[in-house]
């Protein structure tokens, strides 16, 4: 089980992707992501729960500092 959340606006988040694929599916989806806002996600990997934070290059330092 996995999901990725992205910012829709400053105060709202939206479900970007979800599914039952593993780390390969999440990597593929992150590689396709072109916006300059952080992504947050959750992944079950080998019976462990993993939280994901992806901050793409080009995100302002102010935004980087808040996460």
N, C-alpha and C positions, 0 to 999 in steps of 0.2 A: 504494500500500500504506500502511496506517495501523493504529495500535492505541492504546488508552488503558488505563492501569493505575490502579487505585485501591487504597486500603488496605482489607483485610478485617479485620485486627486490627492491633495495634501492631507485630507482627513478621511479618506476612504481607501480600502484595499479591495482587490477583486481576485477571484480564483483564476489563475492563469492556466493551470494544467493540473490534472489529477489522473490517477490510474493505478494499475497494479504492476507496471513495469518497474524494474530496479534502477540501479545506478546508471546503467547505459541509457535508459530512456530519459532520465533527468539530465544527464550530460548533453544529450542531443537537443533537448528542449532549451537548455541554457545557451547552447551554441547558436541557436536560432533567435535568441532574444536580442533585440536591437535597440531597445530604449535605454535611456540613461537614468534609470532609477533602480534601487536595490530590489533584490528578490529574496524572499524567505520561503523556506520549505521544510518538509518533514518526510522522512524516509525510514522504512523498516529495512534494515540491512543485516542479514545473518542473525536474526532474532534480537537485534539491538535497535533502539529508536535513535535516529540521528536528526538533529536540527541543522538546517542549511541556511547560510547567509551568503549571498553573492552580491558583491558590489562591483559593477562593471567599470572599466577604465573610462575616464572622462567625467565621472561624477564629481561635483564640487567638493572641496575639502570641508565645507560646512556640513554638507549632508553626510560625508564619511565620518565626521566627528560625532554625529548623533547616534551612530550605530555602533 
